[in-house]
Amino acid sequence: MRSPSAVILAAAVVGAFSQNASASDFGMPWTGWYAGVNVGGGWGRTNHTGTETPDATNFDLTTTGNFNTSGWVAGATAGYNFQIRQWLIGAETDLDWSNIRGTFNANPASGPLSASTQLNWLDTARIRVGWIWSRALFYGTAGAAFGGVTASASSLGNADPTDDFNRADTQVRFGWTAGGGVEYAFTDNLSAKVEYLFVNLGTQTQIDNDSVKFSTNMVRGGVNVRF
């Protein structure tokens, strides 16, 4: 017959082992505030469509059709995570500088035409929902997107100089974003991530009569510090 002290000791050892195994299964605690930086690239599609009859006061173009955009993004990130066993829910925002842009050129009988679109900056506010395995977090994310988009258009070198047109306009656009990624915690306070986002900033009239559509794909890497 075992002594009570031996039974208590054995139970304590089993309990400690079970607790450590459980902590290992669920990984590190992700709950809390964090901030970091990110950098990456983007590629997408845009188009320009005239909304008025062409004349000397507006852009002489019916439509460009879709044309490609590409470039880089870089900025800062902040957010808050709440961990429930192996699940995580959180809120994240970021602000990136951008030079994602593209240009369309054509040379009709009326004279050379050019149209371009550039994303100057992008701000997102998103919800993250993820699953934790050891020190890795796999997550999906979606939310609102805001961006500064510059549209420019020109029609130069015409036989009649009064028909020349060269203008640009920058507007803040509102849309949505969704994507996903993976984040890995190297220590209790430092993690790195890779994520994909699709951003749709919709269609908006710029330069008086130029309806401009913009969307982009982005892949970003980032480093976060938890507090």
C-alpha positions in Angstrom: 0.0 0.0 0.0 1.3 3.4 -1.0 1.7 6.2 1.5 -0.5 9.2 1.1 2.5 11.4 0.5 3.6 9.2 -2.4 0.1 9.4 -3.9 0.1 13.2 -3.5 3.6 13.5 -5.1 2.6 11.3 -8.0 -0.5 13.4 -8.6 1.5 16.6 -8.5 4.0 15.3 -11.0 1.2 14.2 -13.4 -0.6 17.5 -12.9 2.5 19.6 -13.7 3.3 17.5 -16.7 -0.3 17.9 -18.0 -0.2 21.6 -17.5 3.1 22.0 -19.3 1.9 19.8 -22.2 -1.2 21.9 -22.4 0.8 25.2 -22.5 3.0 23.7 -25.1 0.0 22.6 -27.2 -1.5 26.1 -27.1 1.9 27.9 -27.7 2.7 31.3 -26.2 0.1 33.7 -25.0 -0.7 36.1 -27.9 -3.1 38.3 -25.9 -2.1 42.0 -25.8 -1.1 45.1 -27.7 1.5 45.1 -30.5 3.1 47.4 -33.1 5.4 46.9 -36.0 6.6 47.7 -39.5 5.8 46.1 -42.9 7.1 46.2 -46.4 6.0 44.5 -49.6 4.7 44.8 -53.2 1.5 45.1 -55.0 0.0 44.4 -58.5 -3.4 44.9 -59.9 -5.7 46.4 -62.5 -7.2 49.8 -63.2 -9.1 51.5 -66.0 -10.2 54.9 -67.1 -13.6 55.5 -68.8 -14.8 58.9 -70.1 -18.2 60.0 -68.8 -18.9 62.9 -71.2 -18.7 63.6 -74.9 -15.1 64.4 -75.8 -14.4 68.1 -76.5 -11.6 70.6 -75.9 -12.4 70.9 -72.2 -12.2 67.2 -71.3 -10.3 64.1 -71.9 -10.7 62.7 -75.4 -11.0 59.0 -74.4 -13.9 56.6 -74.4 -12.1 53.9 -72.3 -8.6 52.5 -71.7 -9.9 49.0 -70.9 -8.1 47.3 -68.0 -4.3 47.9 -67.7 -1.8 46.7 -65.1 -0.4 48.4 -62.1 2.6 47.4 -59.8 4.9 48.8 -57.2 5.9 48.7 -53.6 4.4 49.5 -50.2 6.0 50.1 -46.8 4.6 51.4 -43.5 3.6 50.7 -39.8 1.1 48.4 -38.1 -0.6 48.3 -34.7 -3.2 46.1 -33.1 -4.6 44.1 -30.2 -5.0 40.3 -29.9 -7.1 38.2 -27.6 -6.3 34.5 -27.3 -8.9 31.9 -26.3 -7.1 28.5 -26.0 -6.0 27.8 -29.6 -8.1 30.5 -31.2 -7.3 34.2 -31.6 -9.4 37.2 -32.4 -8.0 40.7 -32.9 -8.2 44.1 -34.5 -5.4 45.6 -36.6 -4.7 48.8 -38.5 -1.9 49.9 -40.7 -0.8 52.9 -42.8 1.5 52.3 -45.8 3.2 54.6 -48.3 2.8 53.3 -51.8 3.9 53.7 -55.4 1.6 51.1 -57.0 0.9 52.6 -60.4 0.3 51.9 -64.1 0.1 53.9 -67.3 -1.9 53.4 -70.5 -0.7 54.9 -73.8 -2.5 55.1 -77.2 -1.9 56.9 -80.5 -5.2 57.4 -82.3 -5.7 59.7 -85.3 -6.8 62.6 -83.0 -3.3 62.5 -81.3 -1.4 60.7 -78.5 -3.3 59.8 -75.4 -2.1 58.8 -71.9 -3.8 57.8 -68.7 -2.3 56.7 -65.4 -3.4 55.7 -61.9 -1.2 55.7 -58.7 -1.9 54.6 -55.2 0.0 57.1 -53.0 -1.0 55.7 -49.5 -3.2 53.0 -48.0 -4.8 52.7 -44.6 -6.7 49.6 -43.5 -8.7 48.7 -40.4 -9.4 45.0 -40.1 -10.5 42.1 -37.9 -8.1 39.1 -37.6 -9.3 35.6 -36.7 -6.8 32.8 -36.4 -5.7 29.4 -35.1 -2.6 28.9 -33.0 -0.3 25.9 -33.4 2.7 26.0 -31.1 4.3 29.4 -31.9 2.7 29.8 -35.3 -0.6 31.8 -36.0 -2.6 31.1 -39.1 -5.2 33.8 -39.7 -7.8 35.3 -42.0 -8.5 39.1 -42.1 -11.0 41.5 -43.6 -12.2 45.1 -43.1 -12.2 48.6 -44.5 -9.6 50.2 -46.7 -8.9 53.9 -47.4 -6.4 55.1 -50.1 -5.1 58.2 -51.8 -5.4 57.7 -55.5 -4.0 60.0 -58.2 -5.5 59.9 -61.7 -3.9 61.7 -64.5 -4.8 62.0 -68.2 -3.3 63.8 -71.2 -3.9 64.3 -74.9 -1.1 66.3 -76.4 0.4 67.1 -79.8 -2.9 67.5 -81.6 -3.1 69.5 -84.8 -5.2 72.1 -83.0 -3.3 73.0 -79.7 -6.6 74.1 -78.1 -7.5 70.4 -78.1 -4.5 69.6 -75.8 -5.5 68.3 -72.4 -3.2 67.6 -69.4 -4.7 67.2 -65.9 -4.3 65.3 -62.7 -6.5 64.8 -59.6 -6.0 63.1 -56.2 -8.9 61.8 -54.1 -9.3 59.8 -51.0 -11.1 56.5 -51.9 -13.0 54.1 -49.6 -13.3 50.4 -50.2 -12.7 47.0 -48.6 -9.9 44.5 -48.1 -9.6 40.7 -47.3 -6.8 38.2 -47.1 -4.8 36.0 -44.8 -1.4 35.1 -43.5 0.9 33.4 -41.1 2.8 34.9 -38.1 5.5 33.2 -36.1 6.6 34.2 -32.6 10.4 33.9 -32.2 10.2 35.1 -28.6 7.3 36.1 -26.2 7.6 39.7 -27.5 8.9 39.4 -31.1 7.2 37.9 -34.1 7.3 38.0 -37.9 4.6 37.6 -40.5 3.9 37.2 -44.2 0.4 38.1 -45.5 -1.7 38.5 -48.6 -4.4 41.2 -49.0 -6.8 42.0 -51.9 -7.8 45.7 -51.8 -10.7 47.1 -53.8 -11.1 50.9 -53.8 -14.0 50.8 -56.3 -14.8 53.2 -59.1 -14.9 57.0 -58.7 -15.0 59.9 -61.1 -11.9 62.0 -61.2 -10.6 64.8 -63.5 -14.2 66.0 -64.1 -15.2 63.3 -66.6 -12.8 60.4 -66.0 -14.3 57.4 -64.2 -11.4 55.5 -62.6 -11.5 52.0 -61.2 -8.7 50.6 -58.9 -8.0 47.4 -57.2 -4.7 45.7 -56.1 -3.2 42.5 -54.7 -0.5 42.9 -52.0 2.0 40.6 -50.4 3.7 42.0 -47.3 6.3 40.9 -44.7 6.3 42.4 -41.3 7.9 42.4 -37.8 5.8 43.0 -34.7 6.7 43.7 -31.1 4.2 42.8 -28.3 3.9 44.9 -25.1 
